[in-house]
Each structure stands twice: as C-alpha cells, then as structure tokens.
Amino acid sequence: MITGTGLISQPTSVVLAGCGNMGFAMLRGWLATGTLKPQDVHVVEPLDALLLRADGQGVNTYSTAAALPGDLMPDIVIFAVKPQVIGDVIGDYLRFSQPGRGTTFVSVAAGVPIARFERELAPGAPVIRVMPNTPAAVGEGAMVMCANAHVTDRQRKTVERLMAASGEVTEIGDEALMDAVTAVSGSGPAYVFHLIEALTEAGKAVGLPDDIAGRLALQTVHGAARYAHQSGEDPGTLREQVTSPNGTTAAALGVLMRPDGLAALLEEAVRAARDRAIELGR
C-alpha cells in the first residue's frame, strides 16, 4: 500500500478523458499536492460547465479528443467517464496506444474490465484499472489498482504515485475482486454520507435543533473515522472501549447489532452494488 503525496520525480504528461466528479476530484488532488503541474495536464470534457470548472484549475482543456495537440505524447491517458459511454470514448485515444508511444492507459470506469480496453486498443497496450473514490478531492481517497501483463514496473510505480497524491493506494492481482472493491470503497462514501443524514434526522427526532443535530452528526462521524485510523486498534476493540455494560451505547448497539440490523443491511447493500458493477461490465 502506498500513501502520502506520491510526488513524481520527473515531468509526467497526463490526458484526463472526462472531468466529472471523480475526474475533478483526482485533478484537484494532483494539483494541490504538486504531483502534477497544470501545464502537464490535458483535460478532455465535452460538457461546457465541467470544462469551465477544469479550466479554472489552470490546466489545458479541450472539448474533444481530436482537439488535442498532434505532437502530444502523453505518459498516461486516464479514462474517467461513465461505464455506459466508455465504448464511445476508447477509440478517440487509439493513436496513443500504437507501439513505441509508451503511453499507459488507466481506467476508473466502474465495472469495465481490462479486457475491454485490450480489445479496442493496439495489441500490447499497458492498461491499469483503478477504483478511486470521491474523498480523493481532499487527499483521503481509497484507490485500488489492477494491471495487465503489459505494464512495466516503472509504469506501475508512476501510476501508483499519481494516485497516492489523493490518498491510499492498494494493488490487487485478481481483477475479479474489482467489482467488490467498487461496492466497498467506490460506492462507500455514499453509505457514510447517508449515515450522517440518518444520524442527523435521529438527533432531530429526539429534540435537537436542526443545525446542532447536523453538526454533531458530521463531527462525530469525522472524529470517529480519524480516531479509528490513527489509533491502530481494530474497530471492534474501539467499539467495546466505548460501550459500558448496560449503558447508553449498549442500549443503542442492541438495536444496531440485531440480526437484521446495520451489518445485515450493509452486506445486502454491498452485494447489490457489486452485482450492479458486474452488470455494467458486461
């Protein structure tokens, strides 16, 4: 696992195909840490509002891949588009996959297998599949990588450092696990956001003013996550430390830890997300 700023020692030219929420989150991480310089990033985004947002970061922006400079030889092309449109996008970057170009192709499209890119790019193209998540925008992302056999150690390390600018990076060898990764860390921030929403509403239900309930819920989740991350203890031990016998926390956990409680709901949710990722990749 790689963590930290992931600073790249030499200039690296990156084409970012798509700058929606995930693409923009990664872009902000690269620039905020100095991992990439704005002049080394080329963003292709057809939607005017998203293109304008990227342009505000000082990077090179284009509405189509055809508008990219003819002499551009990017080290990395990153596909950060919806999986439903990936088939319409890959061909626009075929020229960078020709032998001798040295371009590494990185996909963050949920559910799209490496084999899809291998079929549509030139033979031997190095492809890395990555599942990031939106906390990458504040340097707290969780990224998981899986590379094909054509990726060199140097290319792998460059992409690892690029992703590490936005959080923690883990590499797996079995691509079949990527759908489960998508369900846990890729979609996971939404689960936590919903937890904050639910805890806020629960606070209101027991009489707290709206603004106080919201602040307490948000800070409690934030503080608990930081404490769990920094303490080195497993979550079960931390839960036990907070729970006094027959106390208020024990009363609440008696509800949450019922057989049909939070753990069962989360497992059902993760399975649903995993299954949908599989469907999207077909």
PLY file of the C-alpha trace (Angstrom):
ply
format ascii 1.0
element vertex 282
property float x
property float y
property float z
element edge 281
property int vertex1
property int vertex2
end_header
0.00 0.00 0.00
1.26 3.46 -0.91
0.24 6.56 0.99
1.23 10.20 1.03
1.71 12.84 -1.62
3.09 10.39 -4.17
5.33 13.06 -5.70
6.58 12.14 -9.18
10.26 12.92 -9.66
10.09 13.81 -13.37
7.56 15.67 -15.55
4.64 13.42 -16.46
2.16 14.33 -19.18
-1.40 13.20 -18.42
-4.54 13.24 -20.54
-7.68 13.10 -18.41
-10.62 11.96 -20.53
-13.65 13.09 -18.57
-13.74 15.58 -15.71
-16.93 14.84 -13.82
-16.97 14.37 -10.05
-14.35 11.62 -9.95
-12.08 13.10 -12.60
-12.20 16.53 -10.98
-11.54 15.03 -7.54
-8.36 13.40 -8.82
-7.35 16.53 -10.71
-7.63 18.66 -7.58
-5.56 16.14 -5.65
-2.75 16.13 -8.22
-2.54 19.90 -8.38
-2.96 20.54 -4.65
-0.02 18.29 -3.79
2.15 19.46 -6.66
2.27 15.93 -8.04
1.46 17.33 -11.47
1.92 20.81 -12.86
-1.11 22.37 -14.57
0.71 22.64 -17.90
1.29 18.87 -17.90
-2.41 18.02 -17.62
-4.71 17.89 -20.66
-8.41 17.56 -19.85
-10.92 16.45 -22.47
-14.50 17.16 -21.42
-17.47 17.72 -23.78
-19.76 19.36 -21.22
-19.22 23.12 -21.09
-19.82 23.52 -17.35
-17.36 20.77 -16.44
-14.83 22.03 -18.97
-15.04 25.52 -17.48
-14.52 24.08 -13.98
-11.39 22.26 -15.14
-10.15 25.35 -16.97
-10.33 27.19 -13.65
-7.57 24.90 -12.38
-5.15 26.27 -14.97
-4.83 23.02 -16.95
-5.08 22.58 -20.72
-8.68 21.93 -21.72
-10.33 20.58 -24.86
-13.93 19.75 -25.75
-12.93 16.76 -27.90
-10.00 14.34 -28.14
-9.49 15.44 -31.74
-8.50 18.88 -30.44
-5.50 17.51 -28.54
-2.17 18.69 -29.97
-0.98 16.48 -32.80
2.51 16.17 -31.33
1.30 15.28 -27.84
2.79 12.06 -26.46
1.20 11.59 -23.04
2.74 9.28 -20.49
-0.72 8.42 -19.16
-4.27 8.55 -20.52
-6.93 8.28 -17.82
-10.50 7.35 -18.70
-12.75 8.95 -16.08
-16.08 8.58 -17.86
-19.29 6.72 -17.12
-19.06 2.98 -17.93
-22.10 3.30 -20.19
-20.18 5.53 -22.62
-16.70 4.02 -22.41
-17.21 2.23 -25.73
-17.73 5.57 -27.45
-14.58 7.05 -25.94
-11.76 4.49 -26.16
-11.39 4.78 -29.93
-10.67 8.51 -29.66
-7.36 7.69 -27.99
-6.31 4.73 -30.13
-3.41 6.68 -31.65
-1.67 6.85 -28.27
-1.65 3.05 -27.98
0.46 2.40 -31.03
3.75 0.54 -30.38
6.57 2.80 -29.29
4.35 5.52 -27.80
4.90 4.34 -24.21
1.50 5.56 -23.02
-0.13 3.82 -20.07
-3.92 3.64 -20.13
-5.73 3.96 -16.81
-9.45 3.36 -16.36
-11.58 4.45 -13.42
-14.82 3.38 -15.14
-16.69 1.16 -12.69
-17.27 -2.40 -13.86
-15.37 -2.13 -17.16
-12.80 -4.97 -17.37
-9.23 -4.61 -18.63
-10.08 -6.99 -21.48
-12.43 -4.37 -22.94
-9.51 -1.96 -23.39
-7.21 -4.68 -24.66
-9.72 -5.49 -27.42
-10.08 -1.90 -28.60
-6.56 -0.52 -28.15
-3.48 -1.62 -30.09
-2.04 -5.03 -29.15
0.31 -4.86 -26.18
-1.12 -1.66 -24.73
-0.40 -1.33 -20.99
-3.67 -0.98 -19.10
-4.31 -0.35 -15.41
-7.77 -0.46 -13.90
-8.26 1.76 -10.85
-11.18 2.17 -8.48
-10.88 5.50 -6.66
-13.47 7.33 -4.58
-14.52 10.95 -4.15
-12.58 11.66 -0.91
-9.62 11.84 -3.31
-10.60 15.51 -3.65
-9.31 16.15 -0.11
-6.40 13.71 -0.17
-8.30 10.99 1.68
-9.23 8.69 -1.17
-9.03 4.90 -1.25
-7.67 3.66 -4.59
-7.24 0.05 -5.70
-5.22 -0.85 -8.82
-5.03 -3.91 -11.06
-2.62 -4.01 -14.04
-2.41 -6.15 -17.16
0.71 -8.07 -18.16
1.99 -5.29 -20.45
2.50 -2.75 -17.65
6.16 -2.29 -16.70
7.35 -1.75 -13.13
8.17 1.85 -13.99
4.71 2.49 -15.42
3.06 0.85 -12.42
5.05 2.94 -9.95
4.28 6.16 -11.82
0.54 5.48 -11.73
0.76 4.43 -8.06
2.43 7.71 -7.15
-0.09 9.65 -9.21
-2.98 8.03 -7.38
-1.23 8.29 -3.99
-1.43 12.07 -4.33
-5.10 11.68 -3.40
-4.98 9.06 -0.63
-4.06 5.42 -0.08
-3.33 3.02 -2.94
-3.60 -0.74 -2.79
-2.80 -3.13 -5.65
-4.52 -6.46 -6.26
-3.60 -9.21 -8.71
-7.07 -10.70 -9.21
-9.20 -8.40 -11.34
-12.32 -10.34 -10.37
-12.14 -8.61 -6.98
-12.54 -5.15 -8.52
-16.32 -5.36 -8.51
-16.21 -5.97 -4.75
-13.78 -3.07 -4.38
-16.23 -0.87 -6.25
-19.01 -1.89 -3.89
-16.98 -1.20 -0.73
-14.74 1.80 -1.35
-16.01 3.15 -4.65
-19.63 3.48 -3.54
-18.76 3.51 0.17
-18.62 7.29 0.66
-22.32 7.47 -0.24
-23.07 4.99 2.53
-21.23 7.18 5.02
-22.95 10.33 3.77
-26.28 8.59 4.27
-25.21 7.60 7.79
-24.59 11.28 8.53
-28.01 12.11 7.12
-29.68 9.39 9.18
-27.85 10.33 12.39
-28.85 13.95 11.85
-32.52 13.01 11.44
-32.33 10.79 14.51
-30.95 13.71 16.51
-33.82 15.90 15.35
-36.29 13.17 16.31
-35.12 13.27 19.93
-35.39 17.05 20.15
-32.11 18.55 18.93
-32.33 21.74 16.84
-31.64 21.08 13.17
-28.28 22.86 12.99
-26.95 21.26 16.16
-28.06 17.78 15.09
-26.27 18.22 11.76
-23.03 19.49 13.27
-22.93 16.76 15.91
-23.59 14.01 13.37
-20.96 15.24 10.93
-18.24 15.82 13.52
-18.97 12.51 15.27
-18.51 10.53 12.06
-15.44 12.54 11.09
-13.86 12.26 14.52
-14.60 8.55 14.91
-13.10 7.78 11.49
-9.92 9.74 12.26
-9.63 8.12 15.67
-10.05 4.65 14.17
-7.45 5.43 11.51
-4.86 6.79 13.94
-5.37 4.51 16.94
-4.11 1.33 15.32
-6.89 -0.64 17.04
-9.43 -2.69 15.12
-12.95 -1.22 15.02
-14.40 -3.99 17.17
-12.00 -3.18 20.00
-12.76 0.53 19.73
-16.49 -0.20 19.85
-16.03 -2.25 23.01
-13.98 0.52 24.62
-16.83 2.99 24.13
-19.53 0.60 25.35
-20.16 0.45 29.09
-22.24 -2.52 30.31
-25.92 -1.59 30.47
-25.05 1.98 29.40
-26.48 4.26 26.75
-24.18 2.99 23.97
-25.04 -0.61 24.81
-28.73 0.24 24.50
-28.19 1.73 21.04
-25.98 -1.14 19.87
-28.64 -3.57 20.99
-30.71 -2.14 18.16
-27.98 -1.70 15.54
-26.45 -5.15 16.10
-29.64 -7.16 15.82
-29.53 -9.98 13.23
-31.42 -7.73 10.81
-29.52 -4.62 11.88
-26.79 -2.47 10.38
-24.35 -5.27 9.48
-27.01 -7.19 7.57
-28.17 -4.06 5.75
-24.64 -3.12 4.75
-23.89 -6.61 3.47
-27.07 -6.50 1.39
-26.14 -3.04 0.09
-22.58 -4.05 -0.82
-23.82 -7.18 -2.60
-26.29 -5.07 -4.60
-23.53 -2.64 -5.59
-21.17 -5.50 -6.50
-23.83 -7.15 -8.65
-24.59 -3.88 -10.44
-20.87 -3.38 -11.14
-20.80 -6.81 -12.76
-23.83 -5.94 -14.90
-22.25 -2.66 -16.04
-19.13 -4.50 -17.15
-20.93 -6.90 -19.46
0 1
1 2
2 3
3 4
4 5
5 6
6 7
7 8
8 9
9 10
10 11
11 12
12 13
13 14
14 15
15 16
16 17
17 18
18 19
19 20
20 21
21 22
22 23
23 24
24 25
25 26
26 27
27 28
28 29
29 30
30 31
31 32
32 33
33 34
34 35
35 36
36 37
37 38
38 39
39 40
40 41
41 42
42 43
43 44
44 45
45 46
46 47
47 48
48 49
49 50
50 51
51 52
52 53
53 54
54 55
55 56
56 57
57 58
58 59
59 60
60 61
61 62
62 63
63 64
64 65
65 66
66 67
67 68
68 69
69 70
70 71
71 72
72 73
73 74
74 75
75 76
76 77
77 78
78 79
79 80
80 81
81 82
82 83
83 84
84 85
85 86
86 87
87 88
88 89
89 90
90 91
91 92
92 93
93 94
94 95
95 96
96 97
97 98
98 99
99 100
100 101
101 102
102 103
103 104
104 105
105 106
106 107
107 108
108 109
109 110
110 111
111 112
112 113
113 114
114 115
115 116
116 117
117 118
118 119
119 120
120 121
121 122
122 123
123 124
124 125
125 126
126 127
127 128
128 129
129 130
130 131
131 132
132 133
133 134
134 135
135 136
136 137
137 138
138 139
139 140
140 141
141 142
142 143
143 144
144 145
145 146
146 147
147 148
148 149
149 150
150 151
151 152
152 153
153 154
154 155
155 156
156 157
157 158
158 159
159 160
160 161
161 162
162 163
163 164
164 165
165 166
166 167
167 168
168 169
169 170
170 171
171 172
172 173
173 174
174 175
175 176
176 177
177 178
178 179
179 180
180 181
181 182
182 183
183 184
184 185
185 186
186 187
187 188
188 189
189 190
190 191
191 192
192 193
193 194
194 195
195 196
196 197
197 198
198 199
199 200
200 201
201 202
202 203
203 204
204 205
205 206
206 207
207 208
208 209
209 210
210 211
211 212
212 213
213 214
214 215
215 216
216 217
217 218
218 219
219 220
220 221
221 222
222 223
223 224
224 225
225 226
226 227
227 228
228 229
229 230
230 231
231 232
232 233
233 234
234 235
235 236
236 237
237 238
238 239
239 240
240 241
241 242
242 243
243 244
244 245
245 246
246 247
247 248
248 249
249 250
250 251
251 252
252 253
253 254
254 255
255 256
256 257
257 258
258 259
259 260
260 261
261 262
262 263
263 264
264 265
265 266
266 267
267 268
268 269
269 270
270 271
271 272
272 273
273 274
274 275
275 276
276 277
277 278
278 279
279 280
280 281
